[in-house]
C-alpha cells in the first residue's frame, strides 16, 4: 500500500516526455526557420528579376513583341546574376515544381493578380529545399516559392502650376479616352457634371492659390483624380472639391532646364519655305518678321545665339508647315515692345493652320520620333483662327540628323524658367492636340476656346488661366517610356 502510493519519479517521467515534445518543436522551428530564410532569399531574387524586366520593358517600348522578349531575357539574367541556376525559364506562369533544381517563369503580362494589364512583368520561382529534422517524419524535401510583379506607375498629378491657377466660369477639364477620337469632342462644357467618365484627368496641383470668377455650383467643370493647392481655394470646382494646404513636389524631369540653343540661323527673304519677310522699327525695337508656309521646317534653331540689343524676331508658321523630327529651338529676343496694357515682351512664335509632325503616330502608346519646340526667349501663341494643329512629342531622347540634341523626353513645348513671356493658346472652333508635356515654369499660360476642344497631356507652368474645354489624356498613363513614370514593385 505504501509502495503503491509512492509518487517519487513522476517528475522525471514528465520531463522525459516533455523533452521529446520540446525537441520536436525545436526541430520543427529549425526546419521552418531554414525554409523561411530560403523563401526570403528567393523573394529577393524574384523582386530583382521583376524590377529588371519592368525596367527593360519600359525602356524598349511597352507592347512590342521584341520588347516582351527583351524584358523576359532581362528578368532571366537577373535571376542568374543573383546566384540561382534554374532548370530553364518558362515564358508563362505559374510554374510547377519539377526535379531537384529551381524552376522560374517570366510572364508578360502577369498571369494573375490586380496588375494583369500592359506594362507589368511577373516573375515566379520555386526552389526545392532539403530538411533536417522533418525528414524523420517523411518530409525529406519542401518547395518554397516566391512571386513578384514589377511595372510602371505614375505620379499623382500631371498638371502642375507653380504659382496660381485662375479658373474662369466656362472652364472644363475632363479626363478622356485617348484611343477614341470621337470622345474628344464630347461635352466637357460649363454647367455640366463632366459626362466624359471613366478616364481620369490625373491630378492638378497648384503651388499657390486657386482663384476665378466661375462661382462654382455647376458654372465650371473640373473632373480629375484630385485638385490640390498649397494655398487657398477662391472658387468652388464642380464636381471635384479642391484640397487646400497640400504640399507636392514636381518630378525632377519637369524642373530640368532645356539646353541652350546653339547654331541659330536668322532666315532671309530667300530662305526655303519663307513666304514673307520684312524688317521694321516698332516702338524703338528692330523687328524681323518671318512667315513660313507650305514647307517642311528642318530641326535646328531660328533666331540668334545672342540676340543683338533692341532686336526681336516674330516667326509665323502660317499654313501647312511640317515639323521635322527633333528639336526646333527659337531664340527670339526679350526686348519690351510697346507700353502699358499693349506691351509685349520679346519676340513671338505663332502657329497658324495645319501644323503637324513629319511622323504622325498611328496610336497613342508610342510617340517616337517626335518634336520639341524650345522657346528660349519670346512668346508662344496659337490664335483662335488656327486649325489643324496636331503636335506630338518624342517619348525618347532624339538626336536629329543636323546634330541638334533634343533632350526632350516627352516634352513638346519647353522653356527655361528665365523666359517669363506668355503662352497663349486659343483652340478656336476646332480640335487641337498637344500631345506631350508643356514645361514653362516662368511663363503664364492662358488657354481659351471659341467652341473648340483642346487636348493636353501634361503641364508645368508658372501661372495658368483656363477659360476653355480641355481634355486631359495623361501622357504618363498612355505613353510607354513616359518621363513621369517610375518602376516599382506592385505585388
Secondary structure, 3 states (H helix, E strand, C coil): CCCCCCCCCHHHHHHHHHHHHHHHHHHHHHHHHHHHHHHHHHHHHHHHHHHHHHHHHHHCCCCCHHHHHHHHHHHHHHHHHCCCCEEEEECCCCCCCCCCCEEEEEECCCCCCCCCCCCEEEEEEEEEEECCCHHHHCCCEEEEEEEEEEEEEECCEEEEECCCEEECCCCEEEECCCCCHHHHCCCCCCCCCCCCCCCCCCEEEECCCEEECCCCCCCCEECCCEEEECCCECCCCCECCEECCCCCCCCHHHHCCCCCCCCCECCCCCCCCEEEEEEEEECCEEEEEEEEEEEEECCEEEECCCCCCCEEEEEEEEEEEEECCEEEEEECCCCEECCHHHCEECCEEEEEEEEEECCCCCCCCCCCCCEEEEEEECEEEECCCCCCEEEECCCCCEECCCCCEECCCCEEEEECCCCCCEEEEECCCCEEEEECEEEEEEEEEEEECCCCEEEECCEEEEEEEEECEEEECCHHHHCCCCCCEEEEECC
